[in-house]
Amino acid sequence: MPHSTYLPEKMGSATVSPTGRFEAGSFEEFTVTYSAGYFGIDDTGSIKIVHRFASDMGRPQFTEPEAANYTTVEASNGAILHVEYDMKRNIRPWDKTVYIKVVRGFLREGDEIIVRFGDRRQGSPGMRVQTFCEETFEFRVLVDAIATYNYVELPVQPTIAIVPGPPAIFKAILPTLRRAGDKFRLCMKGEDHWGNPSDQCDTTFTLRANMAVDGLPAAVAFAPGGFAKIIDGLAVNREGDLVIELLDDGDTVVATSNPCRFVTPKSTSSELLPYWGDLHGQSEETIGTNSARDFYDFARDKAFLDACVHQGNDFQITSAFWQWLNELSAEFTVDDEFIVFPGWEWSGNTGLGGDRNILHMKEGRQIHRSSHALVDDLSDTDTDCNSANDLFEALKGEDCVVFAHIGGRYADITIAHDDRLERAVEVHSAWGTFEWLVDDAFEQGYRVGIVSNSDGHKGRPGASHPGATKFGAYGGLTCTLASTFTRAGLMDGLKRRHHYGTTGNRVGLDTRAIFDTPAALFADDPKLGGVTSEQVGAAMMGDILRSGDDAVTFSIDVLGNAPIERIDIRNGLETVEVFRPYAAADLGRRIRVLWEGSEYRGRGRETVWDGHAELTGNTFAALTPINRYNLDKRFEQTAPGRLDWAALTTGGFGGFDAVLEDAGSGSLSIDTALVKERINVSDIGYDEMVFANGGIDRRIRIFRLPDDNPHRAVTVERRIPLRDDLDNALYVRVTFEDGHFAWSSPIYIFR
């Protein structure tokens, strides 16, 4: 343990009241009572009550008795106490700290310090419980009895259980592409207000499909105690795009599945099938929540993933835990059902290369830590790799894949990269959206794919809601296109960059390059040397080719579960075209206001967008938030023509849609700390208005949309001229009206 282990049995005890099970996100009052042990607590000694970094329990405050999270602290013997709250005053992962120092007097054995979290005696509604589930949520108490600032953890810690609430929404999940006649499954669940799978579902839904599905029952019944319903062994025997709806007893649609496209077994698009994974998350053994076993159980049974990888910070992974992770990856991997890779996050300082994620093909491989910062056993420090360049050197010859990650630290791929190993960059996670990392790769001439994952800390891989903290984004997903649903098949897809990333939505995305004359398709990056090639007439995302053509046909096929707002067609750093599936003549009374971007690349990237919008000479007929994941933040229509909000972004975007009473009358004022503008409503049209303010794409965008956009599936073909001087990296970013993105991995073509 990182703290002192001196006589913990003589340092006292702590209890919490009440105990039991409490709904995630609810407001409660908890009294933590510390009873001093044999040593008491000396003058200037202290205790800490700490919570995990990942916890989004309400922030204790000590000055507003009628407000939420009001916390009081007193000593039973009248000693004077100094109290502070600090987000980072203890060793990770137990960062969040209520610090209580005895500043006048002292405590003898049996004296108490009473802490009331959410003290309701003067009108506070209570303390908001963290918004995600945990069977053993701790009020962990550490004691500095002898005033040395060397703390001892109590041997028994007070705990409560945090459980899901009743279902607020239901979800239905299908695969995104299958061959006609192949078996598939429909997965369903209810989620509470904060995105936790609920075990309080008690209802029956009618199932309605838009095409014939063999084996689909007429209805499905949810019973209390279960977290999900899965109907297996289904089949569709013709081509088409399947959607299944859940209807309540009033014939109201309560959930609509993502679409699943069925193709003939002989079609080109059926050679590789899509498998959905969250390839990056953590558990309580490092900086996350709940155990590593719980992590994989959730991914498989509650998020319905095809693949998952636990990737804890290496400087917290002991040798015993690394062995356990290897045992779990072997246990949970079942071909054609669920695939796990042994993995870890190399968490070096940014100046030494920044975060990388490593996925091994086999168990039993050596972990090369960036440091032993939180691993006390120093017997294997000779295996450490303190810089990313050292890491790549140590991984030479390993059957693994690496991708660059941005978390608290960001990957600096300009100072460290290895074409043999680092096959992708992660553009999105719960930390935010980071397209600049792709631009870094293009500027350096790297050929990398694009992945998105969660780096989730809240025990919900594959369904990683940000909750109520400064994590401003829903965790992403990676869709790998593979020839077999096996570890080998998925690894091959990752190495070949045959994958795309999304911000958590499951959509179909296919990009192809079609050549006028045969092009040379390389088996691997020809920069590596000794690489074979074959002549082809077309290529898919992730492929690397040499062509003599002056231009290529770039084909884009998107199948979404929300209307498509736009497709950015890109060649490396250049946006070739912004395609919208509707025309200016289709625009109506609906306008979209978006705030986006980040402060800078590092930890303090959060950009605050608190503000309001006000109409003059018009009113709001309807308002809908976009990407409002922090549900405790304000979004309120305070007058017919005024909206007030609190919001932040960490690289992605949020905002709102407004349906106006009159399509063209009046003016709109936007008032935030960063952007203040007044514009005529009649000037808001097809092309977006952009109001920038420094940072990284830190800006507000405003444009008009059709009142109804029916375009959820589009196919686009464009002729793209090929440049001679550098790679032509052809890829797309698809923006959906519900606030989600999808990115294809580039097709790399050089002349």
Secondary structure by P-SEA (a helix, b strand, c coil): cccccccccccccccccccccccccccbbbbbbbbbccccccccccccccccccccccccccccccccbbbbbbbccccbbbbbbbccccccccccccccccccccccccbbbbbbcccccccccccccccccccccccbbbbccccccccccccbbbbbbbbbccccbbbbbcccccccccccbbbbbcccccccccccccbbbbbbbcccccccccccccccccccccccbbbbccbbbbbbbbbcccccccccccbbbbbccccccccbbbbbbccccccccccccccaaaaaaaacccccccbbbbbcccccccaaaaaaaaaaaaaaccccccccccccccccccccccbbbbbbcccccccccccccccccccccccccccaaaaaaaaccccbbbbbbbcccccccccccccccccccccccccbbbaaaaaaaaaaccbbbbbbbcccccccccccccccccccccbbbbbbbcccccaaaaaaaaaaccccccccbbbbbbbbbbbccbbbbbcccccccbbbbbbbccccccccccccccbbbbbbbbbccccccbbbbbcccccccccccccccccccbbbbbbbbccccccccccccccbbbbccccccbbbbccccccccccccccccccccccccccccccccccccccccbbbbbbcccccccccccccccbbbbbbccccccbbbbbcccccccccbbbbbbbbbbbcccccbbbbbbbcccbbbbbcccccccc
